[in-house]
């Protein structure tokens, strides 16, 4: 529908973590139920909203408030990662590719990317507006899409932003030592790209720039699938399932920070004063970047092996106990230094995130971060740490930075918090749907059992720890780990 300037509108819930170059919302909590005012109509039913820098299509807007429940259905995993072995950078969360990618995944087992710097053109792939090595093409024929280029909004096709510059720089039509290709045009003879018949790969213009390009994509795929001249078809169902199952191998890691306290005067001492912690910024036991906190880094483990993850932390505490002496204790209270309890989510060796999905970060807030955010150690909150939806992208995946070090105060709370992070992240990345109660800002007991897979005993202890963690933790973190 078309709105008028001054209309009050809401961003539809399913787009609350929608990402474009101009704006990124890292969490649903940033924007749900937030009302905006149309401040400018930019043509093509695209609008500027008050308080948002970027164009919003009218399909993402509604005059109705958000619904009674938020249902988070993850996008295809490959929508927000890139293959580290092929692409130097992939911005395939950009624009409208995520909305057609599940369809394309049924036909292409390798790259499905747009706006990317691609090192190698792969077989069984489709590229939209990508830079890549120069290629010579031997044009053997032409397919004309029975649609006019006027159906595409500006930016999908024209030379300034679309395919013209890619065509001129990277693709050269010739007859010798060239790839066999079929040229693809619109009905008014505007070039849309090529099909490389020998390798079942398409190189197309920026048809994912806007949903107006979807009709062109559907017609192109349909034509080449039905044509007996080409060996292009939908992937076998077994192969589609195999691709989906092989896309991700979730692991969990952590690097919590701790203070060291002198028992004789109850003063916090700098961790850098201990010889066994010096010059250890990357090993399993070392210093935080500031040099004041001790940081423990147990080895990452598969999410189905949390006992081994906790045992790894226990071994590190045993080593600390042997080196620190009886005069000192370890604490998570954070009286002097900000102490984070960062969790690391790994997604295997093959892939890396371009953008961590906002829905996933929201879920981690909802199931874990919200429980701790109001009772965190004072030095952390006063210095701007521990905010909801805090994360860093890492080569192995990403680091969720909202939780405090209290999550690692003893083996039991570490196991419970790790179960929450591991099961929520794995569930989302595997494509599970989370139906959440909008009346709560954090997970209910039912949701903790269903999605985080906590037992009744886990939930009772978790809630008790949240309400009493200052009393439970005290200054005896080291003792809690070593005695068990």
ZAKEGU-482317 format. One record per atom (N, C-alpha, C, O): residue in one letter; x, y, z. Coordinates in pm, whole numbers, plus 50000, padded with zeros to 5 digits. Atoms other than C-alpha are relative to their C-alpha. Layout:
REM residues N
aXYZ ...
***
This chain:
REM residues 484
x500854988150000 x500005000050000 x500885012350000 x502065011650032 x499234987550003 x501065036249961 x499585008750117 x498395010550145 x500254991749884 x501405058650264 x500205014749964 x500835018149864 x499854985650019 x501205096250294 x501015005350101 x501174999850210 x499084993649907 x503805118750451 x499255004050126 x498195010250119 x500654997249873 x502955121950818 x499274988150058 x498904988450176 x500675011949949 x501335087450846 x500844993550110 x502064993650105 x499355007649894 x502145067651162 x500024985449959 x498974979549932 x499875013950046 x503465033351070 x500914992250094 x501674997950173 x499145009049924 x505145003151229 x500764991249903 x500264987649796 x499265009850077 x507884981251092 x499484986150035 x499404982750153 x500565013249976 x506454946251052 x501004991350076 x502214992250052 x499095007849914 x507874921451306 x501014991749923 x502164990449966 x499085008750071 x509404898651044 x501185007549940 x502165001449897 x498894992250055 x511604927350926 x500785007350109 x501615015950079 x499384992249893 x512754939151268 x501514998350007 x502185006550069 x498555001350005 x516254925751209 x500505001249856 x501614997049823 x499644998050140 x516274934850840 x501235008749990 x501365018650063 x498744992850008 x519684947250732 x500245005049858 x500034997849760 x499554994250125 x520824970650456 x501295007550027 x501695009250142 x498764992549980 x523974990050398 x499745012450085 x500585016050168 x500244987249935 x522315021750529 x499674998750147 x499945008050224 x500385001149860 x521045008050859 x500004985350042 x499714976549961 x499995013549947 x521384977251078 x499395000350140 x499835007950226 x500535001649866 x519234967651375 x500534986850053 x500284976349994 x499365012049950 x521134942751589 x499074991650086 x499414980350121 x500895007649914 x518154931851795 x498565004149976 x498265015849953 x501434996950009 x514394929351767 x499575009750109 x498675017850090 x500404991649889 x514234946452103 x500245014849972 x499685023550039 x499754986150034 x515584978051941 x498795006749936 x498655018949942 x500934993850093 x512584983051722 x498564994950012 x497655001349959 x501375005349995 x509544961451806 x499095010150070 x499485016450169 x501014990749948 x506434982351878 x500385014749984 x499655023550029 x499594986150015 x508355013751784 x499285006249881 x499275000749771 x500774993350105 x506255038151584 x500875010049926 x501705016849987 x499244990650082 x507705058451297 x499045009049923 x497865005949907 x500774990650081 x506505087751092 x500605000649861 x501815001949846 x499534998450137 x506715088950714 x500435014649981 x499615023749992 x499554986250017 x508875119450648 x500315003349855 x500495015049820 x499774997050141 x509485115550276 x499664987849917 x499984976649955 x500255010550097 x508245095149981 x501055001349891 x501125011549822 x498864999150091 x511245086949765 x499724993449866 x500644990949788 x500345006050128 x509365071549475 x500094984850007 x500804979350091 x499985014650001 x508755035049394 x499484993950128 x499874982850165 x500535004549872 x506825031749720 x501104996750100 x501054986650170 x498935001149903 x510005036249922 x500025012750082 x499785023650029 x500204988849910 x510105058950223 x501205002050092 x501914992650128 x499144996949888 x512345076750465 x499125001050124 x498085007550121 x500724999249875 x511175072150822 x500765008950096 x501995009350095 x499384991749897 x511815096351103 x500824991150094 x500294981650151 x499155007649911 x514765083051303 x500714988349935 x501454981250003 x499315010850071 x515955058351037 x500725006049880 x500125013349801 x499244995650115 x518705065650789 x499984988949896 x500714979149909 x500105010450101 x517775045350484 x498604999249943 x497635003350007 x501285001550066 x514995037650242 x499304987350047 x499944976950064 x500805011449956 x512195014350354 x498914997349897 x498125006349868 x501105003350091 x509944996050102 x498684999350076 x498664995850194 x501295000149932 x506234998650180 x499584986150043 x498754984650133 x500355013649962 x506024960550197 x500454996650141 x499984986950200 x499505002549865 x507894962650528 x499245007750106 x499515006350225 x500684991049909 x505494987550683 x498534996050018 x497944989649932 x501405002649972 x502064984950842 x499475010950092 x500225016650171 x500624990749907 x499615007951017 x499574992950128 x499134999350224 x500385007749883 x498934979651264 x501194998250093 x502334997550049 x498935002649904 x500914974651583 x500474985649988 x499814977249926 x499445013550004 x503094943951627 x499024989950061 x498164993550140 x500945010349960 x501334911151688 x500244995350142 x501204999750207 x499925004149861 x500784893452020 x501174990750027 x501624989550141 x498855008749983 x503614868951960 x501045003249894 x500715007449783 x498924998750097 x506974871451793 x500424986049961 x500804978150047 x499565013150048 x507754841051579 x501275002049920 x501255008249813 x498724998250066 x511404839651483 x500314987749917 x500644977149971 x499665011050090 x511954817651180 x501335003449934 x501385012749854 x498694996750057 x515644817051087 x499994999449849 x499274991549788 x499785000750143 x516664824250733 x500904988049972 x501504982350064 x499065010350041 x518614798250537 x501385003650055 x501825015050042 x498704997449938 x521964794750715 x500955007349906 x501675016349949 x499044994350092 x523894803850402 x499665014449962 x500415020649886 x500304986050027 x522144837550388 x500975009550069 x501195020650020 x499224990349924 x524474852650645 x501414995450026 x502065000150120 x498605003949991 x527774834950596 x500605000249861 x499885000949761 x499375001750129 x530324832850321 x501044988850011 x501504985450120 x499025010650006 x532694805550213 x501395006250007 x501815013049914 x498704993849979 x536094815550351 x501014995749896 x501995002849873 x499015005150094 x537884794750089 x499805005649860 x500645003549772 x500264995050135 x536314812349791 x499875015149995 x500525021549913 x500284985850007 x535084847549864 x500805007750103 x500865003850220 x499284991849904 x537214874550020 x499035008450081 x499325012050195 x501064993349924 x534054892750120 x498684997649931 x498594998249809 x501325002350057 x530404885450071 x498975007750080 x498835005750200 x501014991849933 x527654910250152 x498624994749968 x497705002449939 x501245005650051 x524874885850073 x498835001250097 x497764995650070 x501154996549918 x522714897650363 x499395013049949 x498345017449996 x500414987050053 x522374929650161 x498724998749918 x498524988849847 x501154998550087 x519084939850003 x499064987950007 x498724983550117 x501105009649998 x516614912549896 x500424985649973 x499554976949958 x499575013750024 x518744881549839 x499464990150104 x499084979150066 x500485009949903 x517684865150170 x498604994649972 x498284983450012 x501395004050019 x514054863750055 x499814990449883 x498784983849873 x500115009450111 x514744843849740 x501044988950011 x501024979449932 x498925009849988 x517744823949858 x499514985950030 x500074976449974 x500495013849980 x515744793949993 x499554993549869 x499744981549851 x500385005350131 x514334789949640 x501244996449919 x501304985649859 x498795002450079 x517774792849478 x500804988350053 x501474981449976 x499215010949942 x519314767949720 x499564986449947 x500324976749958 x500465012750056 x517224740749554 x500674996949866 x500574985749816 x499385001750132 x519194746049230 x501525001150003 x502204995549916 x498564997150000 x522704757049330 x500644994950129 x500264999150238 x499395006149882 x524914736949563 x501235007550049 x501745004650157 x498824992549957 x527804761549578 x499635014650027 x498795017150113 x500204985949967 x527844799749569 x498625005149960 x498135002349851 x501174991850030 x524664820449590 x500285013450067 x500015015250185 x499494987849938 x526004855449644 x499685012249915 x499475011349794 x500104987350072 x525574891849554 x500985010050061 x501455008350173 x499164989149952 x527704923149586 x501284994850064 x501664999150173 x498865006649938 x530794901949645 x501235000949911 x501155002049789 x498735001250069 x534444901149554 x500354985249997 x500834979850097 x499885014650010 x534674865149428 x501334996449936 x501675001349828 x498695003850051 x538074849149380 x499894990149885 x500654990849788 x500155010450102 x536864819549173 x498534998049969 x497694997750059 x501355003450042 x533744812948972 x499834984950015 x500584977349954 x500205014249974 x532424779249093 x498924994149911 x498095001349855 x501095007050069 x530274753348922 x498745000850084 x498795003150205 x501305000949932 x526574751449010 x499805011650097 x499495009750214 x500084988049916 x526484787249138 x499265010949927 x499045010149806 x500654988450060 x524704820149079 x500545012650067 x500595013550190 x499374987849951 x526264854649115 x499205012149951 x498875013249833 x500714987750033 x524454888149125 x500905011950028 x501255014750143 x499234987749985 x526494919349062 x501274997850083 x501495004550184 x498785003349929 x529814904349172 x501235003549916 x501205002549794 x498714998750067 x533384913149088 x500694986550006 x500554979150104 x499375013150009 x535464883248980 x501115000749895 x501225010749825 x498964999850103 x538434873848759 x499415001949861 x498294997749833 x500484997850136 x538144884348396 x499744986849929 x500484977149946 x500385012250071 x536434858648176 x499695003249854 x499095013549823 x500374999050141 x536184853847802 x498814990949975 x498794979350018 x501235007450023 x532764842447684 x499754998149851 x499815007649773 x500405003250137 x531834825047361 x498484998549998 x497954988550046 x501464999749996 x528164833647309 x499434990649893 x499634992849774 x500565010150090 x526334803947157 x498525002249972 x497954995849884 x501424997650020 x522814817447183 x499505010750096 x500275016550172 x500584989549915 x520434841047358 x498624995650049 x497844989849974 x501345002049944 x517444837547590 x499445013650036 x500115021750102 x500654987249972 x515014866447611 x498894998050103 x497934990750078 x501035000349897 x513004870547931 x498835008349952 x499015019849913 x501174993050054 x509474880247832 x499475010550098 x498295010750132 x500344989049911 x509494910148062 x500815012349959 x501975010949920 x499244987950034 x510494946447996 x500885004350116 x500545002150232 x499094995249895 x513404961548186 x499365010850085 x499815013550197 x500684989649923 x511014989148296 x499344994350126 x498985001850217 x500555006349879 x509644963848547 x500985000450117 x500574998650232 x498984999549897 x512914967248739 x500185014250051 x500165023649971 x499754986649950 x513504996448970 x501435003949967 x502274995249941 x498654995150028 x516555018048909 x500974994050100 x500684993650220 x499025006349913 x519645001149048 x500144985349971 x501184979350001 x499905014150035 x518834966148926 x500764998049869 x501334987349844 x499555002150137 x520054972348574 x500915010849946 x501845007749871 x499334989350074 x521415006648480 x501524999850021 x502014993650116 x498555000750002 x525105012348414 x500635005750125 x501705001150166 x499374993649884 x525735034348716 x500094990650118 x501134989950183 x500025008549881 x524705009148982 x499824985249967 x500044976750055 x500335013950029 x523824977148799 x501094992449928 x502214991749977 x499155010050059 x525444953948554 x501005005549900 x501974998749867 x499174994950107 x527064976748299 x501484999950032 x502294995449950 x498584999249965 x530334982348482 x500604986150019 x501774983949987 x499515013749984 x530634945448570 x500244993749863 x501284987449841 x499895005550135 x530064935348208 x501265005049932 x502024997249875 x498884994050071 x532664959548075 x501344995950060 x502314994149986 x498735002649933 x535354951248333 x500394985450005 x501574982150000 x499675013849967 x535084913948381 x499604989749896 x500134978649897 x500485009650097 x533284897348090 x500235005249858 x499775016149823 x499704996050136 x534534898647730 x499484989349904 x499844977649916 x500505009450100 x532684882547440 x501044998349890 x501525008049833 x499045003050105 x535014865247195 x499744985749953 x498744979749994 x500255013250057 x535354832147006 x501094989850034 x500854977850023 x498895009149975 x538734817347107 x500274998950150 x500195008750224 x499625002549861 x539724801547440 x499005006450096 x499375013950187 x501044993249922 x536414811647592 x499014989950058 x498924978550012 x501045008149938 x533654797947813 x498745000549911 x498375011049860 x501285000150070 x530474786847637 x498965007350085 x498865005150205 x500944991749924 x527734811247733 x498745002649920 x498775003049797 x501274995650057 x524104820047667 x499725013950056 x499655015850177 x500324986449957 x523364857247677 x498535000650041 x497674994449978 x501374998649948 x520244866647876 x499625014749994 x500285023350053 x500474986250018 x518314897947779 x498565001450046 x497834991550060 x501424997049980 x515044914747869 x499335001349864 x500015001349761 x500734999550127 x512314917647604 x500325012749922 x500165013149800 x499614987850069 x513474953147527 x501515000749982 x502095011549970 x498605001550037 x517034940547471 x500995006350098 x502075010750058 x499054995949897 x518604951347798 x500674987450055 x500014977550086 x499285012049961 x521314927247903 x499884997450149 x500105006350231 x500175004149861 x520664907848224 x501154991550051 x501354990350171 x498895008249957 x523704885048225 x500244988249908 x499874988549791 x499635011750079 x524934850948110 x499764987250079 x499794987050202 x499995013549945 x524454813948168 x501214992849943 x501334991649821 x498825007350043 x527744794448154 x499644985249997 x499634978550101 x500635013150014 x526454761548020 x500914988550041 x500434978250087 x499085010949966 x529604740748080 x500064997450151 x500364986350193 x499855001749854 x529544746748456 x498705002950075 x498705003450198 x501304997749936 x525834753648523 x500025011850098 x499565010750211 x499854988249915 x526534788248659 x499465012449929 x499655014249809 x500544987450053 x524774821748612 x500795011850055 x501145012150174 x499424987249959 x526424855948622 x499015010749955 x498875013349835 x501134991350033 x523624881548640 x500185014050056 x501065016550139 x500004986449949 x522974918248699 x499395000350141 x499144989750199 x500374998649859 x521764931549034 x498514997550021 x497785006150071 x501435003249992 x518394913849024 x499524997950143 x498314997550167 x500415001049860 x518434909549403 x500055013650070 x499875014450191 x500014986449944 x518714947249453 x498625003450056 x498495010950153 x501384997149961 x514924947849486 x499134988249960 x499484980849868 x500875011350029 x512064923049486 x499405000649859 x498874990649811 x500484999250138 x511074935949140 x500824991149908 x500384987949798 x499185008950081 x513914914049009 x499634985350013 x500134977049937 x500315014049976 x512364882049143 x499314993449881 x499614981949848 x500695005850115 x510074876748844 x500984996449889 x500804986349821 x498985003050101 x513104878248615 x500774987450040 x501044978849956 x499255011849953 x514974852848830 x499174987449981 x499684977349931 x500865011850014 x512004828848836 x499904995749854 x499964983849824 x500145003450142 x511614830648457 x501304994449944 x501284985149863 x498705005150047 x515344825548395 x500214985650045 x500584977149965 x499835013549946 x515484795048621 x499054990349931 x499444979349893 x501015008750061 x512274780748475 x500384996449857 x500234984949816 x499655002650140 x513494784248116 x501144989949989 x501044980149915 x498845008850014 x516864767548164 x499744986350062 x500354976450020 x500345013049943 x515374740048381 x499184991749901 x499374979649892 x500885007150092 x512784730948117 x500654997349864 x500204988449791 x499375001650131 x515094734047817 x500804987049994 x501634984450082 x499265012450018 x516404700447691 x501415002549948 x502244993449945 x498684996650055 x519394718647544 x501075000750109 x502264999350081 x499044997749892 x520994723847886 x499824989650110 x498744984050130 x500015009649891 x521884701348175 x499815007250134 x500615005850226 x500274992349879 x520354724048437 x498704995250061 x497684994549993 x501215005249935 x517874710648690 x500085002450150 x501125006250203 x500054999049854 x516794711649051 x500864989050060 x500934977950007 x499175009949933 x519144693849289 x499134988750054 x497984991150091 x500765011049937 x518034659349412 x499685003550145 x500465010450211 x500434996949864 x516144661249741 x501044995750103 x501285002650202 x498995005049906 x518804640449913 x501215009350006 x501805011150113 x498854990950003 x521514664749803 x499665013250068 x500515019150135 x500424987749932 x519514694949923 x500094998150151 x500595006850221 x499945002749857 x519184678850266 x501444998650047 x501785002850157 x498605001749965 x522864669850265 x500705013550011 x501515015650101 x499424986649995 x523834705850190 x499585007150127 x500405013250195 x500504993449880 x521624718550470 x500644994150125 x500965001550219 x499435006449882 x523024693150716 x501485002950015 x502025002850126 x498554998449999 x526624700250620 x500445014550015 x501635017450021 x499624985950002 x526474737950640 x500615004850130 x501335014850129 x499584994349873 x527234741751007 x500334989350102 x499654979150112 x499605008749890 x529004724851293 x500245009050120 x501335014450136 x499974989849895 x528264745551601 x500894995550115 x500794984250163 x499175002449881 x530854747751879 x499795011450099 x499305022150063 x500114989749897 x530914767052206 x501355001650068 x502054991850095 x498774996749929 x533844784352373 x499745011950091 x498615016950097 x500174988749908 x534434812052626 x501365005750038 x502384999050025 x498784993949943 x537004836352767 x499635009350115 x499855021450106 x500424991649887 x535634848553103 x501185006550072 x502305001350070 x498994992249930 x537544874253309 x499744999450151 x498594998650195 x500115001249855 x538244872853683 x500955009950068 x502015013250016 x499114992149915 x539674895153954 x500744990950096 x500244980250133 x499245007249898 x542364883054193 x500065008950125 x500435020650117 x500124992549876 x541944893754556 x501024994950102 x501204982950120 x499095003249889 x544544894854834 x499154997450125 x498465006550172 x500845003649886 x542904876655126 x500365007850126 x499495009950211 x499574993449876 x544934895355390 x499385013850016 x499085017950128 x500564986549991 x543564929855305 x498745001849915 x498165012749912 x501204999950084 x540694920955067 x500075010449888 x499045015749845 x499814990750110 x542154943454799 x500244992449870 x500884981949869 x499805006050132 x542054935354428 x501405003649951 x501825015149960 x498664997650053 x545514931454275 x499984997549849 x499164989849799 x499945001650144 x546454933953909 x500524986249965 x501514981550022 x499595013550041 x546704900153741 x501385000049935 x502054989749932 x498694999350066 x549814912153559 x501154998750098 x502304997050056 x498945001449900 x551754910153887 x500364985450025 x501314982650099 x499725014349982 x551664871953869 x500834994949881 x500464996649765 x499065004350104 x554544856453680 x499374990049904 x499634990749783 x500555010450088 x552534826853547 x498955005549902 x498574998649808 x500984994050091 x550044850753381 x500635009449898 x499985013049800 x499364990550090 x552554873553211 x500254993849863 x500434981749849 x499695004250138 x553124871852835 x499114988549953 x499554979649880 x500935010550039 x550054850352790 x498685006149957 x497665004950026 x501224993550049 x547534869552583 x499164990649915 x498004993649885 x500745009050090 x546524839752368 x499874985850053 x499084978150000 x500055013749949 x547084808152574 x498754997550080 x497915006450094 x501215003449924 x544464790152783 x499865007950130 x498745010050177 x500034991849879 x545404810553093 x500855012349975 x502015011249935 x499234988050028 x546454846653063 x499335012550048 x498535012250141 x500504987049961 x545624883253087 x498985005049899 x499065002049780 x500884992550089 x542754903252948 x500825010849930 x501955013549968 x499284989950077 x543714930252699 x500525011550085 x501555017350051 x499564988949914 x543984956252977 x501154995950090 x501875004550141 x498925004849915 x546394934353172 x499654999350148 x500494995150227 x500384999949859 x544464937653500 x499204987850042 x499264983850158 x500845011449967 x542084908153483 x500654987149950 x501324986949847 x499625013250047 x542894871353459 x498924995049904 x497734996949929 x500955005250099 x541284854853157 x500274985249978 x501424981249955 x499905014450023 x540614817553119 x499314996549869 x498225001349841 x500505003050135 x540084802652774 x499984984949977 x500884979549913 x500095014550024 x538964766352777 x499814997149852 x499285005549778 x500145003750141 x539074748252444 x498534999349961 x497694994650038 x501375001150052 x535934750952233 x499664985349979 x500514977149945 x500475013850017 x533864719252216 x498705000149920 x498025010349915 x501325001050064 x530894707052011 x498895002550102 x499074999650220 x501054996149905 x527614718652164 x499374988050069 x498684989750170 x500545012049935 x526654682752245 x501004993850099 x500794982650146 x498985005149909 x529754678652466 x500315010550107 x501475014050129 x499824989249903 x529194704852736 x500724995350126 x501375003450193 x499265005049884 x530554682453011 x501515001749979 x502245005450071 x498594998350032 x533924683252837 x500405014850004 x501525018250042 x499774985549996 x533624721252805 x500205004650145 x501135012150175 x499884996449858 x533064724853180 x501254993850061 x501935000350141 x498785006549948 x535854699953257 x501245007749957 x502215008650032 x498874992050046 x538194721253047 x500225012250089 x501365015750119 x499894988549910 x537434751353267 x500504995450137 x501305002450201 x499585005249869 x537884730053580 x501514997550000 x502185000350100 x498565002550010 x541364719853462 x500795013050006 x501875013550065 x499304987249997 x542324756153409 x500025005850141 x501035011250185 x500034995249861 x541194765553761 x500974992050088 x501584997650179 x499055008049922 x543244736753900 x501425005049978 x502225005650071 x498674994650030 x546304750753725 x500205013650066 x501285016450118 x499914987149932 x545554785553858 x500244997950149 x501065004750210 x499885002749857 x545194771354208 x501434995950038 x501924999450145 x498645004549973 x548634755254185 x501015011549993 x502075010850055 x499054989250023 x550264788154081 x499745012650083 x500645020750104 x500374987349939 x548414815054272 x500375000950148 x500595011850200 x499665000049859 x549204804754628 x498805001950091 x497725006050047 x501104999449904 x547104804054943 x499595014250037 x498525016350093 x500264986249958 x547264841754990 x498895006549917 x498345016749959 x500904993250093 x544924849354698 x498764991649968 x498774979449979 x501255006350043 x541384841754586 x499595006349867 x500025017349832 x500534995450129 x539604845654252 x498535003650019 x497804996550088 x501384995549982 x536324864754227 x499415004949868 x500145008649775 x500734994250115 x533674875253973 x499235012550041 x498375017249966 x500814988949947 x532384904254185 x500185012949919 x499255020749908 x499794988050082 x533964931353967 x500015012850080 x499455022850035 x499934987849919 x534664956354244 x500905010549937 x500655022549951 x499034990550056 x537584972154056 x500034999949848 x500225010549786 x499855001250145 x537584959253697 x498734993949938 x498064985850002 x501155006050070 x534834951053443 x500334985649963 x501364982849902 x499765014350021 x534514913253422 x498944994249908 x497794992649948 x500935005750096 x532904898453113 x500034984950001 x501064978750031 x500095014650013 x531704862853069 x499634996549858 x498574990849833 x500315001050142 x531884861652691 x499924985549954 x500794977449985 x500145013150063 x530624830952506 x500365001249852 x500035011149787 x499635000450142 x532014821452164 x499204989149931 x499184977649975 x500735009650081 x529824804551905 x500774998049871 x500975007449794 x499285003250123 x531764787051629 x499084993349900 x498144986449938 x500845005850105 x530284776651295 x500824991849902 x500464990549785 x499225008950085 x532994753951159 x501125007149927 x501225019449931 x498834994550067 x536124758750952 x499675006149864 x500415014749816 x500244995850139 x534464764850616 x499395013849990 x499675021249896 x500784987950013 x532224794350689 x500385010650102 x500955007650207 x499864988849906 x532414828450854 x498815009349981 x498235009949873 x501144991050007 x529714853850934 x500355012849924 x501455018149938 x499914986450052 x529214885150725 x499315009450098 x499855019950133 x500734993049894 x526614897850972 x499344989550088 x498684980450037 x500715009249913 x525404879251278 x498525003849997 x498195015550018 x501424996550010 x521594877151241 x499495006650127 x499745001850237 x500544992949886 x519844902051466 x499054991450083 x498994992850205 x500925008849927 x517234875651556 x500754990950095 x500284988350206 x499225009049915 x519924852651695 x500525007450123 x500475002150234 x499534992249885 x521394880051915 x498835003250093 x498985002750215 x501194997749917 x517884888752033 x499664987750083 x499344988950201 x500315012249928 x517314852452128 x500974997750116 x500564993650225 x499035001549892 x520534851352331 x499725009950113 x499875006650230 x500424990449897 x519424882952510 x498794994750077 x498744995250200 x501285004349943 x515954868452569 x500184988150095 x499534987450199 x499835012249921 x517194835152707 x501085001250107 x501054993750205 x498924999249902 x520314846552895 x500295014450044 x500265017450163 x499534986649965 x521364882952879 x499065007950089 x499505014850180 x500984992249922 x518144897553019 x499984995950147 x499655004050233 x500015004649861 x518474876453334 x501145006250081 x501025008150202 x498824995249929 x521874890653419 x500215015149991 x500935020850073 x499594986450034 x521884925853280 x499805010050113 x500535019950121 x500274990349893 x520434943253588 x500824997550126 x500885006150213 x499285003049877 x522604926153848 x501484998249980 x502154991650061 x498615002250032 x526014927953688 x500945007750092 x500535016950163 x499024993549914 x529214938053864 x500105014849967 x500055018649850 x500104985550018 x529354975853913 x501055005849906 x500745014949829 x498964994450086 x532654982253737 x499694997849853 x500155005449767 x500345003050139 x531224966753421 x498935009649947 x499065015149838 x501104991650047 x528014986653399 x500395014749993 x499945021849902 x499634985850000 x529585020253485 x500975003449888 x501165015149856 x499054997450109 x532125016153204 x499444996449863 x500174995849764 x500655002050129 x529625008252933 x500044985949946 x499674983749830 x499985013850045 x530114970552915 x498714992950040 x497944997950122 x501125008449959 x527484943352937 x498655004449949 x497635000250003 x501294995950055 x524814960152727 x499374988449924 x500074979549874 x500705010150079 x522174938652564 x500455000849854 x500815011449804 x499705001150142 x522894926952210 x501435003549966 x501725007849854 x498594997250025 x526634931552246 x500684987649942 x500624976850002 x499315011350061 x528654909352012 x501125005049910 x501115016549866 x498934997550096 x531794908351800 x500064988449902 x499994976849943 x499785010550099 x532214889251475 x501454995350010 x502375003550020 x498685006049990 x535184865551494 x500234990649881 x499274986549816 x499745009250113 x536954843651233 x499304986650014 x498924980449914 x500635013049979 x535434812551393 x498485001050005 x497814990749996 x501444998149985 x531924827251427 x499725013550062 x499885023849996 x500204987249933 x531004853651683 x500114998250151 x500034987150203 x499874999649855 x531424863452048 x498815007750057 x498605019350023 x501134993549933 x528334871252258 x500525006050129 x500954998750219 x499274992949896 x529564897652502 x499125005650113 x499645012050204 x500884994649896 x526524906452714 x500204993550137 x500235000850236 x499975006349867 x526894880452995 x501195004550085 x502255007850030 x498904996949909 x529024888153303 x500764987350036 x500354976250001 x499195011749962 x531704865553448 x499304991350104 x499734980050127 x500775008349906 x529174853553710 x499514987149935 x499274977250005 x500425012250070 x528114828353445 x501014988750017 x500724977249986 x498945009949983 x531384810553529 x500444999350146 x501584995550175 x499654999449859 x531284813953907 x500214986250061 x500974984850157 x499815013749954 x531044776353960 x499614990549887 x499004994949790 x500275009350111 x530724744853747 x498524999049964 x498184997649847 x501415002250029 x526974742253782 x499395011549921 x498675009249824 x500594988750074 x526074777353668 x500625001149861 x499955005149766 x499415000150135 x528574774753382 x499294989949912 x499024992849795 x500675010350080 x526894742653268 x498615004749957 x498235002749842 x501354995350033 x523404758153282 x500065011049895 x499335010549795 x499904988850095 x524414790353102 x500504995149864 x500075000049760 x499485005550126 x526354770452842 x498914992349925 x498844993049803 x501125006950064 x523304748652776 x499075009949931 x498605007449820 x500874989850059 x521244779852713 x500605005349871 x499955005349767 x499354994150118 x523744795452473 x500114989749888 x499794992649773 x499785010250102 x524534762952292 x498714995849932 x498654995149809 x501245005250059 x520974750752243 x499215010749925 x498595007749823 x500704989350071 x519514784452147 x500725003149868 x500075004249764 x499264997050123 x522294791951896 x499894988649900 x499664990949782 x500085011350091 x522274756951753 x498604998649942 x498454995849823 x501365000850050 x518484756651727 x499725010249891 x499115007049789 x500224989650100 x518444789451541 x500764996949871 x500194997649762 x499185002350118 x521304780551307 x499594987549924 x499884986349805 x500515011950068 x519714746951229 x498635002249938 x498104993349872 x501254996850066 x516514764151122 x498744998250081 x497654998350026 x501205001649916 x514184758951418 x499265013250017 x499865023950012 x500824988349975 x511324782951480 x499795001950150 x499534992350222 x500204996749859 x511044800551818 x498725008250012 x498675019649967 x501244992749975 x507494810351916 x500055005350143 x499924997850239 x499744993949870 x507974834652201 x498825008550046 x498115014349964 x501054991749943 x505544852052433 x500455014550002 x501495017850059 x499634985950006 x505594889252365 x499745007150131 x500215018350151 x500324993549873 x504284896552713 x501195000050095 x501185007050196 x498815001049916 x507684887752861 x501205005749926 x501315004549804 x498784995050063 x511004904852800 x501144990050015 x502234992149961 x499035010849990 x512874873252898 x499274986750005 x498054986350025 x500615013150022 x512274836052863 x499204995250120 x499594997150235 x500805006549897 x509554818453058 x500614986350031 x501474981549957 x499525013349965 x510214785253233 x499694990149887 x500514981649855 x500385008950110 x508344767752951 x500975001649883 x501394991749824 x499094997650112 x510574784052690 x501414995350032 x502114990449944 x498685005149961 x513734775852885 x500084984949985 x501114979549946 x500035014550014 x512694739352886 x499934995949852 x500644986849808 x500235004150138 x511544737952524 x501165003449908 x501584995049828 x498994995450097 x514234758052345 x501434999150053 x502344995949977 x498665000949942 x517204759152586 x500274986250058 x501404983150096 x499905013949956 x516544723152695 x500514998950144 x501254989750178 x499675001049858 x516964730353065 x499044990350068 x497884989250030 x500865008449919 x515634705253314 x499335008650107 x499695020250127 x500634992749890 x513354715353600 x501035003950106 x501005015050160 x498964997149901 x516334712953835 x500925011349951 x501345019850030 x499184989250057 x518394735053599 x499325013650020 x499965023350061 x500734987449992 x515684761753598 x499935005050144 x500115016950169 x500064996049859 x515294761753976 x501345005750044 x501395016250110 x498684995149960 x519034765654025 x500335013249929 x500865022449991 x499734987950078 x519324791853748 x499305012050061 x499915022550081 x500754988949942 x516584813553898 x500535003550139 x500645015250175 x499444997849866 x518014808954250 x501335007549990 x501605016650068 x498704993550017 x521464819154128 x499815014649960 x500495023450012 x500254986250045 x520104850153950 x499595008750119 x500065020050132 x500524992149887 x518304861554266 x501005001450114 x500905010750194 x499115000249883 x521154853654505 x501474999149962 x502284994850044 x498645003150045 x524344853554301 x501085007050082 x502185001850096 x498994993349917 x526134879054520 x500334991950125 x501484991350167 x499775008349883 x525664856354820 x500654986749961 x501534981750032 x499505013050043 x526374824454627 x501475001049959 x502294992749997 x498664998750054 x529504837154453 x501005004250107 x502024997750126 x499084994849900 x531104857554729 x501385001949942 x501515006549829 x498634998950047 x534884857054698 x500624986449975 x501844985449956 x499455013549999 x535254819354675 x499824992849867 x499444981149866 x500155006350129 x535204812454302 x501014988749982 x500664977849938 x498965010250014 x538484793654304 x499664987550082 x499814976250035 x500375011449914 x537324771954594 x498844992249940 x498824979949948 x501165006850060 x534044764454414 x500414990849888 x499804980349868 x499555008250111 x535934750754116 x500934988850043 x500844977649991 x498975009749964 x538784732654286 x499474989150089 x499954977850082 x500485009949904 x536794714854556 x499154989249935 x498984978449990 x500915009850063 x534484697354306 x500754990649907 x500144981949846 
***
